[in-house]
């Protein structure tokens, strides 16, 4: 699969992924009113979503972008010498 995540799309994925990791940490630390099973489920879902976003940003490849026909990756200009 070729790269299809770049530029602003990649930056947004990184920022949102880090925000979701922080939200997961807050849920674990202060999620007592949610109850034990619900707190764990919410934390796991947040962590999984963060993992997907950070993983696709790092690999610069996203199956959802491919399915939708989106490509935000700009190929670097090769230097001709």
Secondary structure, DSSP 8 states (H G I E B T S, - for coil): ------HHHHHHHHHHHHHHHHHHHHHHHHGGGG-HHHHHHHHHHHHHHHHHHHHHHHHT--HHHHHHT------------
